[in-house]
């Protein structure tokens, strides 16, 4: 048995027997000539490797979770561990994940490369600049911002943009609350037109969402051109294509559109690409990366951010419908800690055994399970193991799942790698091979926007009514006038609750959902109702994770997790 109790995540990653990326490519049948190498352990994959016939034959497994505690419940760790476990039982499997954002890495949550003995490597590279995809997205986003302000400055080629209506913001991949609301263009006429602006974090950029929804380079260009910017003084809508921006933006993304190949600790293939957050965007990796995995492996494990009410719902209703994907199985990650949390435990009590609290918190996991069934898929539950778990608590969850026709297995990937995930892997294969899961979307895109929102709010969240603010009602009229009513819904709400109130734990019901306003990501292809005060530029905590990091004279990093 592997034992990570005396080693940090980064120490385990640095001690791994990392293989040349050519060896990983061999496992997927990729010619070395097709690899675009970024050193010895990372490579870009050309889009020519996409195989439509193989995509239809391979098995797609979605990993999601119950409503998380602030630290998260280990979806990435479980996804990687499940991939190791599936390979151990003879299933050729690749994991497809999102790229980490530097904001959480240096803020509070840390990296997103897994943990313990279920990691993807090289861990430091993946959590930091990786292959430069986030930088390219940032530059493409900010090029459009520069073009907008340049047009406002112009007297000869002006689009007559009303600066008060511009919705496009600059981005930076760092938590910096001071940039949320700023004034630009000060210093005289030579420095542009003064106006209010602000920064979002890079994962919140529509360019990120577009990269993740695009299926080809041509599709990418068209979507970039469809980005809505604002209105003219005469109330005519203006898009990025009106600034002739799409080709220049696509040029900056010519390499970023290609998925990245790395490896797990046990030398299995991992594709990592794209990184939108799930509470303010779609929360899944790129369509191209998912289809690349399906083109190259028999089984593909992928994840969707936060709880199933956010990432999984968007993965299924937006990504799968748009890209023609049909998952064969869903894994819902739970932890005893999270069940205690939803049973009333405070943060300092998460590790205190309490069967009573677990019994109370069960309703949260139960609702997520039942929600998955609404998509035509009976999920498998992974109980992501922690040292503080007790046998009584684990057995209660297993029995409760069995009572509603769901198999639950303890996942020990963090401590034991693939060998600790074989039981879960076997349960997933059993779920796939039964052939009973038939994916169906929750709603049809052609439904009116209000009906689509109600479908999600009532059936997934448990709400009893949806309230629209004056601003939201005005936005709905604009959406209708722009002819965007056919687009799917990408809800922006807190990840801490089924509701839009982060303090409502468990499985609340008969509550109101309030739509404060709407955003419309025309290029990405979805409408975004904003529930509550959603933060698109997070701030750093009182003690940022960056304070615990160290790099020595040889370039060896410690404190990164």
PyMOL commands that set and color helices and strands:
alter all, ss='L'
color gray80, all
select helices_A, chain A and resi 9-14+21-27+32-34+47-49+52-57+75-88+102-106+123-127+133-153+163-165+177-179+189-191+202-204+206-213+217-225+240-243+246-252+287-296+308-323+336-342+347-349+355-373+391-403+413-434+449-461+470-481+545-548
alter helices_A, ss='H'
color red, helices_A
select strands_A, chain A and resi 35-37+43-45+59-65+93-97+114-115+118-121+170-172+182-184+195-197+199-201+228-231+237-239+260-264+269-272+299-303+329-334+380-384+408-411+465-468+488-489+512-521+526-531+550-551+557-558
alter strands_A, ss='S'
color yellow, strands_A
deselect
rebuild
show_as cartoon
